[in-house]
Amino acid sequence: MQKIATRIFIYSSIAFGAIGVLLALVSGPNQDDNAQPNLILMRLLMITVFIILPSFALSMAGKYLDGKL
């Protein structure tokens, strides 16, 4: 379980970084914040955050509890 959670954490962290860079490249200083690509990228960014947090918690719990549950 810990290995799966750690892999999910790693992959979602990479996706978070890639989407964040893409969002920074796509959105400009004079661009409307409600543009369609921005909305999609912001939603994807939030999805990766909600994947990263539980997988990190599961990974840490598995590491420190060492299967004692």
DSSP file (Angstrom, degrees, kcal/mol; ACC not computed):
  #  RESIDUE AA STRUCTURE BP1 BP2  ACC     N-H-->O    O-->H-N    N-H-->O    O-->H-N    TCO  KAPPA ALPHA  PHI   PSI    X-CA   Y-CA   Z-CA
    1    1 A M     >        0   0    0      0, 0.0     4,-2.4     0, 0.0     5,-0.2   0.000 360.0 360.0 360.0 -41.1    0.0    0.0    0.0
    2    2 A Q  H  >  +     0   0    0      1,-0.2     4,-2.5     2,-0.2     5,-0.2   0.903 360.0  50.9 -65.2 -40.2    2.8    2.4    0.9
    3    3 A K  H  > S+     0   0    0      2,-0.2     4,-2.3     1,-0.2    -1,-0.2   0.899 111.0  48.3 -64.8 -39.6    4.6    1.8   -2.5
    4    4 A I  H  > S+     0   0    0      2,-0.2     4,-2.5     1,-0.2    -2,-0.2   0.933 112.9  47.5 -65.3 -45.2    1.4    2.4   -4.4
    5    5 A A  H  X S+     0   0    0     -4,-2.4     4,-2.3     1,-0.2    -2,-0.2   0.878 111.8  51.2 -63.8 -37.4    0.7    5.6   -2.5
    6    6 A T  H  X S+     0   0    0     -4,-2.5     4,-2.4     2,-0.2    -1,-0.2   0.913 110.6  48.0 -67.1 -41.9    4.3    6.8   -3.0
    7    7 A R  H  X S+     0   0    0     -4,-2.3     4,-2.7     2,-0.2     5,-0.3   0.915 111.8  49.6 -64.3 -42.4    4.1    6.2   -6.7
    8    8 A I  H  X S+     0   0    0     -4,-2.5     4,-2.6     1,-0.2     5,-0.2   0.914 111.1  50.8 -61.4 -41.5    0.8    8.0   -7.0
    9    9 A F  H  X S+     0   0    0     -4,-2.3     4,-1.9    46,-0.2    -2,-0.2   0.917 111.7  46.9 -61.6 -44.5    2.4   10.9   -5.0
   10   10 A I  H  X S+     0   0    0     -4,-2.4     4,-2.1     2,-0.2    -2,-0.2   0.943 115.1  44.7 -64.5 -48.5    5.4   11.0   -7.3
   11   11 A Y  H  X S+     0   0    0     -4,-2.7     4,-2.4     1,-0.2    -2,-0.2   0.898 114.6  47.8 -66.3 -40.3    3.4   10.9  -10.5
   12   12 A S  H  X S+     0   0    0     -4,-2.6     4,-2.3    -5,-0.3    -1,-0.2   0.831 109.8  53.8 -71.4 -29.1    0.8   13.5   -9.4
   13   13 A S  H  X S+     0   0    0     -4,-1.9     4,-2.2    -5,-0.2    -2,-0.2   0.899 109.7  47.9 -67.7 -39.7    3.6   15.8   -8.2
   14   14 A I  H  X S+     0   0    0     -4,-2.1     4,-2.5     2,-0.2    -2,-0.2   0.920 112.6  48.7 -64.5 -43.4    5.2   15.6  -11.7
   15   15 A A  H  X S+     0   0    0     -4,-2.4     4,-2.8     1,-0.2     5,-0.3   0.892 109.2  53.7 -63.0 -39.1    1.8   16.3  -13.2
   16   16 A F  H  X S+     0   0    0     -4,-2.3     4,-2.3     1,-0.2    -2,-0.2   0.922 110.7  46.0 -61.0 -44.8    1.3   19.2  -10.8
   17   17 A G  H  X S+     0   0    0     -4,-2.2     4,-2.3     2,-0.2    -2,-0.2   0.914 114.0  47.9 -64.5 -43.2    4.6   20.7  -11.9
   18   18 A A  H  X S+     0   0    0     -4,-2.5     4,-2.4     2,-0.2    -2,-0.2   0.918 113.9  46.0 -65.7 -43.5    3.9   20.2  -15.6
   19   19 A I  H  X S+     0   0    0     -4,-2.8     4,-2.6     2,-0.2    -1,-0.2   0.888 111.8  52.9 -67.1 -37.7    0.4   21.7  -15.4
   20   20 A G  H  X S+     0   0    0     -4,-2.3     4,-2.0    -5,-0.3    -2,-0.2   0.911 111.1  45.7 -63.1 -42.6    1.7   24.6  -13.3
   21   21 A V  H  X S+     0   0    0     -4,-2.3     4,-2.1     2,-0.2    -2,-0.2   0.919 113.4  50.1 -65.7 -43.2    4.4   25.4  -15.9
   22   22 A L  H  X S+     0   0    0     -4,-2.4     4,-2.5     1,-0.2     5,-0.2   0.894 109.8  50.9 -61.8 -40.4    1.8   25.1  -18.7
   23   23 A L  H  X S+     0   0    0     -4,-2.6     4,-2.3     1,-0.2    -1,-0.2   0.894 109.6  50.3 -64.3 -39.6   -0.6   27.4  -16.9
   24   24 A A  H  < S+     0   0    0     -4,-2.0    -1,-0.2     1,-0.2    -2,-0.2   0.861 113.8  45.6 -66.9 -34.8    2.2   30.0  -16.5
   25   25 A L  H  < S+     0   0    0     -4,-2.1    -2,-0.2     1,-0.1    -1,-0.2   0.871 115.6  45.0 -74.9 -37.1    3.0   29.8  -20.2
   26   26 A V  H  < S+     0   0    0     -4,-2.5     2,-0.4    -5,-0.2    -2,-0.2   0.904 102.8  68.3 -76.5 -42.2   -0.5   30.0  -21.4
   27   27 A S     <  -     0   0    0     -4,-2.3     6,-0.1    -5,-0.2    -1,-0.0  -0.662  68.9-168.3 -86.1 130.4   -1.8   32.8  -19.2
   28   28 A G    >   -     0   0    0     -2,-0.4     3,-1.0     4,-0.1    -2,-0.0  -0.554  36.0-101.6-109.0 175.2   -0.4   36.2  -19.9
   29   29 A P  T 3  S+     0   0    0      0, 0.0    -1,-0.0     0, 0.0    -2,-0.0   0.804 121.0  38.0 -68.8 -28.5   -0.5   39.4  -18.1
   30   30 A N  T 3  S+     0   0    0      2,-0.1     2,-0.3     0, 0.0    -3,-0.0   0.178  94.0 111.2-107.2  16.8   -3.2   41.0  -20.3
   31   31 A Q  S <  S-     0   0    0     -3,-1.0     2,-0.2     1,-0.1    -4,-0.0  -0.669  75.8-104.0 -96.5 147.8   -5.2   37.8  -20.8
   32   32 A D    >   -     0   0    0     -2,-0.3     3,-1.3     1,-0.1     6,-0.2  -0.469  21.5-142.0 -66.4 132.6   -8.7   37.2  -19.4
   33   33 A D  T 3  S+     0   0    0      1,-0.3    -1,-0.1    -2,-0.2    -2,-0.0   0.676  98.1  61.5 -71.4 -16.3   -8.6   34.9  -16.4
   34   34 A N  T 3  S+     0   0    0      4,-0.1    -1,-0.3     5,-0.0    -2,-0.1   0.215  73.5 132.2 -95.2  15.5  -11.9   33.3  -17.5
   35   35 A A    <>  -     0   0    0     -3,-1.3     4,-2.1     1,-0.1     3,-0.2  -0.360  68.3-115.1 -65.3 148.5  -10.4   32.0  -20.8
   36   36 A Q  H  > S+     0   0    0      1,-0.2     4,-2.3     2,-0.2     5,-0.2   0.885 112.2  50.1 -58.1 -46.6  -11.2   28.4  -21.5
   37   37 A P  H  > S+     0   0    0      0, 0.0     4,-2.5     0, 0.0    -1,-0.2   0.897 111.1  51.1 -61.3 -36.5   -7.6   27.0  -21.4
   38   38 A N  H  > S+     0   0    0     -3,-0.2     4,-2.6     2,-0.2    -2,-0.2   0.915 109.6  49.1 -65.2 -42.3   -7.0   28.8  -18.1
   39   39 A L  H  X S+     0   0    0     -4,-2.1     4,-2.1     2,-0.2    -1,-0.2   0.915 112.8  47.2 -63.9 -42.9  -10.2   27.3  -16.6
   40   40 A I  H  X S+     0   0    0     -4,-2.3     4,-2.4     1,-0.2    -2,-0.2   0.931 114.1  46.8 -64.6 -45.4   -9.3   23.8  -17.7
   41   41 A L  H  X S+     0   0    0     -4,-2.5     4,-2.4    -5,-0.2    -2,-0.2   0.879 111.1  51.8 -66.5 -37.2   -5.7   24.1  -16.5
   42   42 A M  H  X S+     0   0    0     -4,-2.6     4,-2.2     2,-0.2    -1,-0.2   0.896 110.6  48.7 -65.2 -39.1   -6.8   25.5  -13.1
   43   43 A R  H  X S+     0   0    0     -4,-2.1     4,-2.3     2,-0.2    -2,-0.2   0.913 111.9  48.6 -66.3 -41.6   -9.2   22.6  -12.7
   44   44 A L  H  X S+     0   0    0     -4,-2.4     4,-2.2     2,-0.2    -2,-0.2   0.887 109.9  52.9 -63.9 -38.0   -6.5   20.1  -13.5
   45   45 A L  H  X S+     0   0    0     -4,-2.4     4,-1.7     1,-0.2    -2,-0.2   0.912 110.4  46.7 -63.2 -42.9   -4.2   21.8  -11.1
   46   46 A M  H  X S+     0   0    0     -4,-2.2     4,-2.2     2,-0.2    -2,-0.2   0.873 109.4  54.9 -67.6 -36.8   -6.7   21.5   -8.3
   47   47 A I  H  X S+     0   0    0     -4,-2.3     4,-0.9     1,-0.2    -2,-0.2   0.925 107.9  49.0 -61.5 -44.0   -7.4   17.9   -9.2
   48   48 A T  H  X S+     0   0    0     -4,-2.2     4,-2.7     1,-0.2     3,-0.3   0.864 108.8  53.7 -66.0 -33.7   -3.7   17.1   -8.8
   49   49 A V  H  X S+     0   0    0     -4,-1.7     4,-2.3     1,-0.2    -1,-0.2   0.932 108.0  49.5 -63.1 -44.1   -3.6   18.9   -5.4
   50   50 A F  H  < S+     0   0    0     -4,-2.2    -1,-0.2     1,-0.2    -2,-0.2   0.640 114.6  45.7 -73.0 -12.6   -6.5   16.7   -4.2
   51   51 A I  H  X S+     0   0    0     -4,-0.9     4,-1.6    -3,-0.3    -1,-0.2   0.810 111.5  51.8 -89.1 -39.0   -4.6   13.6   -5.4
   52   52 A I  H  X S+     0   0    0     -4,-2.7     4,-2.5     1,-0.2     5,-0.2   0.925 105.2  54.3 -64.0 -46.9   -1.2   14.7   -3.9
   53   53 A L  H  X S+     0   0    0     -4,-2.3     4,-2.2     1,-0.2    -1,-0.2   0.929 112.2  39.5 -61.4 -51.3   -2.5   15.4   -0.4
   54   54 A P  H  > S+     0   0    0      0, 0.0     4,-2.7     0, 0.0    -1,-0.2   0.892 116.4  51.2 -67.1 -35.9   -4.2   12.0    0.4
   55   55 A S  H  X S+     0   0    0     -4,-1.6     4,-2.2     2,-0.2    -2,-0.2   0.881 110.5  49.4 -68.9 -34.6   -1.4   10.0   -1.3
   56   56 A F  H  X S+     0   0    0     -4,-2.5     4,-2.6     2,-0.2     5,-0.2   0.918 111.7  49.0 -65.5 -43.0    1.2   11.9    0.7
   57   57 A A  H  X S+     0   0    0     -4,-2.2     4,-2.6    -5,-0.2    -2,-0.2   0.911 112.6  47.5 -63.2 -42.1   -0.7   11.2    3.9
   58   58 A L  H  X S+     0   0    0     -4,-2.7     4,-2.5     2,-0.2    -1,-0.2   0.894 111.9  50.5 -65.5 -39.1   -1.1    7.5    3.0
   59   59 A S  H  X S+     0   0    0     -4,-2.2     4,-1.8     2,-0.2    -2,-0.2   0.927 113.9  43.5 -64.6 -45.2    2.6    7.3    2.2
   60   60 A M  H  X S+     0   0    0     -4,-2.6     4,-2.6     2,-0.2     5,-0.3   0.897 113.6  51.2 -68.1 -40.3    3.7    8.9    5.4
   61   61 A A  H  X S+     0   0    0     -4,-2.6     4,-2.6    -5,-0.2     5,-0.4   0.915 110.8  48.8 -63.5 -42.0    1.2    6.9    7.5
   62   62 A G  H  X S+     0   0    0     -4,-2.5     4,-1.0    -5,-0.2     5,-0.3   0.863 112.8  48.8 -64.8 -35.1    2.5    3.7    5.9
   63   63 A K  H  < S+     0   0    0     -4,-1.8    -2,-0.2    -5,-0.2    -1,-0.2   0.933 119.9  34.2 -70.1 -46.4    6.1    4.6    6.6
   64   64 A Y  H  < S+     0   0    0     -4,-2.6    -2,-0.2     1,-0.2    -3,-0.2   0.804 120.4  46.3 -85.1 -29.8    5.6    5.6   10.2
   65   65 A L  H >< S-     0   0    0     -4,-2.6     3,-1.0    -5,-0.3    -1,-0.2   0.742  88.5-154.5 -82.5 -22.6    3.0    3.1   11.2
   66   66 A D  T 3<  -     0   0    0     -4,-1.0    -3,-0.1    -5,-0.4    -4,-0.1   0.841  67.2 -53.9  54.4  39.1    4.9    0.3    9.5
   67   67 A G  T 3  S+     0   0    0     -5,-0.3    -1,-0.3    -6,-0.2    -5,-0.1   0.776  97.8 136.6  71.9  27.4    1.8   -1.8    9.0
   68   68 A K    <         0   0    0     -3,-1.0    -2,-0.1     1,-0.2    -1,-0.1   0.463 360.0 360.0 -86.5  -1.4    0.7   -1.8   12.6
   69   69 A L              0   0    0      0, 0.0    -1,-0.2     0, 0.0    -3,-0.1   0.489 360.0 360.0 -80.6 360.0   -3.0   -1.2   11.9
